[in-house]
């Protein structure tokens, strides 16, 4: 199977989507409600990516004996207290390593 046409089509679609925002700059003003909600998009996307990884074990909801869940809570607490990305990542990894070592 020749993958080049598929890759080319995907590249063109991606380019068109990204270019549309540049081309419409100054010609289109989104509604105010849309602009107000834009800052929440990264938070929602990150939450949608991380929460299933933290609360599911082998496809089942499992938090009590799940070291990822507890390490995630430690990382959330550190992030809320100090607002330091590197400290948050380090604390989360340290908690996960400690919990896996103890378990």
C-alpha positions in Angstrom: 0.0 0.0 0.0 1.3 3.5 -0.9 1.0 5.8 2.1 2.2 9.0 0.4 -1.3 10.1 -0.7 -2.7 9.6 2.8 0.2 11.5 4.3 -0.1 14.3 1.8 -3.9 14.6 2.4 -3.4 14.7 6.2 -0.7 17.3 5.8 -2.9 19.5 3.6 -5.9 19.2 6.0 -3.7 20.1 8.9 -2.2 23.1 7.0 -5.7 24.3 6.0 -7.0 24.2 9.5 -4.0 26.1 10.9 -3.9 28.5 8.1 -7.6 29.3 8.4 -6.9 31.0 11.8 -4.1 33.2 10.2 -6.2 34.0 7.1 -9.2 35.0 9.1 -7.3 37.3 11.5 -9.0 40.7 11.4 -11.8 39.5 9.1 -13.8 37.6 11.7 -14.6 38.4 15.3 -15.8 35.4 17.3 -18.7 35.8 19.7 -17.8 37.2 23.2 -18.9 34.0 24.9 -16.5 32.1 22.8 -13.6 34.4 23.7 -14.5 34.2 27.4 -14.3 30.4 27.4 -11.0 30.1 25.4 -8.7 30.2 28.5 -10.4 27.1 29.8 -9.6 25.0 26.7 -6.0 23.9 27.8 -7.3 23.0 31.3 -10.1 20.9 29.8 -7.8 19.2 27.3 -5.2 18.4 30.0 -7.8 17.1 32.3 -9.3 14.9 29.6 -5.9 13.4 29.0 -4.7 12.8 32.5 -7.7 11.8 34.6 -8.4 8.5 32.9 -4.7 7.6 33.3 -4.9 8.4 37.0 -8.2 6.7 38.0 -8.2 3.6 35.7 -6.3 0.4 36.3 -6.7 -2.2 33.5 -9.8 -0.4 32.3 -11.5 -0.5 35.6 -12.0 2.3 38.1 -9.5 1.7 40.9 -8.2 4.4 43.2 -7.6 2.8 46.5 -4.7 0.6 45.4 -3.6 2.7 42.5 -0.2 4.4 43.0 -0.8 6.7 40.0 -3.9 8.1 41.6 -2.2 9.0 44.9 0.9 10.4 43.1 -1.4 12.5 41.0 -3.0 13.9 44.2 0.4 14.7 45.6 1.3 16.5 42.3 -2.0 18.4 42.4 -1.4 19.5 46.0 2.2 20.6 45.2 1.0 22.5 42.1 -1.8 24.2 44.1 0.6 25.2 46.9 3.8 26.3 45.1 2.7 26.8 41.4 6.0 25.5 40.2 6.0 23.1 37.2 9.3 21.4 37.8 8.6 21.0 41.5 5.2 19.5 40.6 6.6 17.0 38.1 9.4 16.1 40.6 7.0 15.6 43.5 4.7 13.5 41.3 7.5 11.3 40.1 9.0 11.0 43.6 5.6 10.0 45.1 4.9 7.5 42.3 8.4 5.9 42.8 7.9 5.8 46.6 4.5 4.3 46.3 5.6 1.6 43.8 8.6 0.8 46.0 6.4 0.5 49.1 3.7 -1.5 47.3 
